[in-house]
Amino acid sequence: MYYVTMRDEFMSGWGQARDLINIMLVPCDTIEQAEQIENHANDRPEMQNVKICHDAPYYSPDTHLISEKPYHELGGVWIEDGGRL
């Protein structure tokens, strides 16, 4: 299992993430899926500190809101090839 983690600057600090840092976490079955998500996240200016982890990362609930969405539930720009793979 691979995990792509990134800080969502747009969603941080308001709504459910009021006074928190919003972390988007995408569990992936393969390194190819993880690299695909990493590539697309790096194309999005609101996504910062994008990285692939082999172990599930831990973020303190006192300072972070985790938005987890498995790879197989993503669509649109997250899984479109765009000629990159």
C-alpha positions as CSV (number, residue, x, y, z in Angstrom):
1,M,0.0,0.0,0.0
2,Y,1.2,3.5,-0.8
3,Y,-0.2,6.8,0.5
4,V,0.0,10.2,-1.2
5,T,-0.3,13.0,1.2
6,M,-0.6,16.7,0.5
7,R,-1.6,19.9,2.3
8,D,-4.6,21.5,0.7
9,E,-4.0,25.3,1.1
10,F,-7.5,26.1,-0.3
11,M,-9.5,24.0,2.2
12,S,-7.2,24.8,5.2
13,G,-8.5,27.2,7.8
14,W,-12.2,27.3,7.2
15,G,-15.3,25.1,7.3
16,Q,-14.5,21.7,8.9
17,A,-10.9,22.7,8.8
18,R,-11.3,25.9,10.7
19,D,-8.1,26.7,12.6
20,L,-6.6,23.4,11.1
21,I,-4.4,22.3,8.3
22,N,-6.4,20.2,5.8
23,I,-4.4,17.2,4.6
24,M,-5.6,15.2,1.6
25,L,-4.7,11.6,1.9
26,V,-5.0,9.2,-1.0
27,P,-4.4,5.5,-0.3
28,C,-3.2,3.7,-3.5
29,D,-2.7,0.0,-4.3
30,T,0.3,0.4,-6.6
31,I,3.3,2.8,-6.9
32,E,2.0,3.7,-10.4
33,Q,-1.3,4.9,-8.9
34,A,0.6,6.9,-6.3
35,E,2.9,8.5,-8.8
36,Q,-0.1,9.4,-11.0
37,I,-1.8,11.2,-8.0
38,E,1.5,12.8,-7.1
39,N,2.0,14.2,-10.6
40,H,-1.5,15.6,-10.8
41,A,-1.2,17.1,-7.2
42,N,2.0,18.8,-8.2
43,D,0.1,20.5,-11.1
44,R,-2.4,22.0,-8.7
45,P,-1.2,25.2,-7.0
46,E,-3.3,24.7,-3.9
47,M,-1.6,21.4,-3.1
48,Q,1.6,21.7,-1.2
49,N,4.1,19.3,0.3
50,V,3.1,16.4,-1.9
51,K,4.8,13.2,-1.0
52,I,4.4,9.4,-1.3
53,C,4.7,7.3,1.9
54,H,4.9,3.6,2.3
55,D,3.3,3.7,5.7
56,A,0.1,5.5,6.7
57,P,1.2,8.9,7.9
58,Y,0.0,10.3,11.3
59,Y,-1.2,13.8,11.8
60,S,-2.3,15.2,15.1
61,P,-6.1,15.8,15.1
62,D,-5.4,18.9,17.2
63,T,-3.8,20.6,14.3
64,H,-5.0,18.7,11.1
65,L,-8.1,17.6,9.4
66,I,-7.6,14.5,7.2
67,S,-9.6,14.2,4.0
68,E,-9.1,10.6,2.9
69,K,-10.2,9.4,-0.5
70,P,-8.9,6.1,-1.8
71,Y,-7.6,6.0,-5.4
72,H,-10.5,3.9,-6.7
73,E,-13.0,6.6,-5.5
74,L,-11.2,9.4,-7.4
75,G,-12.2,10.7,-10.8
76,G,-11.7,13.7,-13.1
77,V,-8.3,15.4,-13.1
78,W,-6.9,13.0,-10.5
79,I,-6.9,10.0,-12.7
80,E,-6.9,11.4,-16.2
81,D,-3.7,10.4,-18.0
82,G,-3.1,13.7,-19.7
83,G,-0.2,12.1,-21.6
84,R,2.0,11.9,-18.5
85,L,2.1,8.1,-17.9
